[in-house]
Amino acid sequence: EMSPTVGKRAKERFQVLHCNVRIESKGMLGFFGNEMHCASLINLSTSGLQVISFDMLTNQKEYDIAIYMPAFNKPISAKGRIVWQKPYYGKDKQEYYRIGFKFIFFKEDAVEQLEKLEANPRLREIKRD
């Protein structure tokens, strides 16, 4: 039986509390045009993630993504491509951007970390001490 898709999504998204996301892009020769952005995680799956950022990023561009969460002592580390982004206004009337990334490459044990989170809702709620 085929797994149902949620909208255009192949995987069900889940929320993880108390996370920080770092989004980076290396420029030419590793230093010209470097970008570094901090974002807040909205939700996550084994196929992608959605964040809120202060900055508008470049559509279709590939970024290095590191998701820091209390459940793991190393970040979930992957490459992702922006598949959509749209302006978003917070309760503070500040303009942010909601951005959807599709994972295109996983580094180290990112897949195992994501599968553990998917299987265990308790891991998603751990706070930092």
C-alpha positions in Angstrom: 0.0 0.0 0.0 1.3 3.4 -0.9 1.9 5.9 1.9 -0.4 8.9 1.7 1.1 12.2 0.8 0.3 15.3 2.8 -0.3 18.0 0.2 2.8 17.5 -2.0 4.7 16.0 0.8 5.9 12.4 0.8 6.6 12.3 4.6 4.6 13.4 7.6 6.1 16.4 9.2 6.6 16.7 13.0 7.6 19.4 15.4 10.6 19.5 17.6 10.8 21.9 20.5 13.9 23.9 21.7 15.8 23.8 18.4 18.0 26.2 16.6 18.8 26.0 12.9 21.9 27.3 11.2 21.8 27.8 7.5 25.1 28.4 5.6 26.3 28.8 2.1 29.9 28.9 1.1 30.8 31.4 -1.6 33.6 31.1 -4.2 36.9 29.7 -2.8 35.1 29.1 0.5 35.1 32.7 1.7 33.7 35.2 -0.9 30.0 35.6 -0.6 29.7 33.4 2.5 26.2 33.5 4.0 25.2 32.5 7.5 21.6 32.6 8.8 19.9 31.6 12.0 16.4 30.3 11.8 13.6 28.8 14.0 12.4 25.3 13.1 8.7 25.0 12.4 8.6 21.4 11.4 10.8 18.6 10.1 10.6 15.2 8.4 13.1 12.8 6.9 12.6 14.6 3.5 12.8 18.2 4.5 12.1 21.0 6.9 10.3 24.3 7.3 11.9 27.3 9.1 11.2 31.0 9.9 14.1 33.3 9.1 14.7 37.0 9.4 16.4 36.9 6.0 15.0 36.1 2.5 17.3 33.4 1.0 18.0 32.5 -2.6 15.3 30.3 -4.2 16.5 26.9 -5.5 19.9 27.5 -3.9 21.6 24.7 -1.9 22.5 25.4 1.7 24.3 23.5 4.5 21.8 23.0 7.3 22.6 22.2 10.9 19.8 21.5 13.3 20.8 21.8 17.0 18.5 20.1 19.5 18.8 19.0 23.1 18.2 15.3 22.3 21.5 14.9 20.5 25.0 16.1 21.3 25.7 16.7 17.6 23.6 18.7 15.2 21.5 17.0 12.5 23.6 18.0 9.5 22.5 18.0 5.9 22.4 19.8 2.6 19.0 21.2 1.5 17.6 23.1 -1.4 14.9 25.8 -1.0 11.7 24.7 -2.7 9.5 27.6 -1.6 9.6 30.7 0.6 7.1 33.4 1.5 6.9 36.5 3.6 5.4 36.0 7.1 4.4 38.7 9.6 4.8 37.9 13.2 2.6 39.1 16.1 5.3 41.8 16.6 4.4 43.1 13.0 8.0 42.2 12.0 8.5 40.7 8.5 10.0 37.2 8.5 10.2 34.5 5.8 8.8 31.0 6.0 11.1 28.8 4.0 10.7 25.1 2.9 13.8 23.1 2.3 14.1 19.6 0.7 17.0 17.5 2.0 19.3 16.5 -0.9 22.2 15.0 1.0 22.6 13.8 4.6 25.9 14.1 6.5 27.2 11.6 9.1 24.4 10.1 11.1 21.6 12.6 10.2 19.3 9.8 8.8 19.5 7.8 12.1 18.9 11.0 14.1 15.8 11.9 12.0 14.4 8.3 12.2 14.8 8.3 16.0 12.9 11.6 16.2 10.2 10.3 13.9 9.8 7.2 16.0 10.0 8.8 19.5 7.9 11.9 20.3 9.6 12.1 23.7 12.9 12.9 22.1 11.2 15.9 20.4 10.3 17.5 23.7 13.6 17.4 25.6 14.7 20.8 27.0 18.2 22.1 27.5 19.2 22.1 31.2 
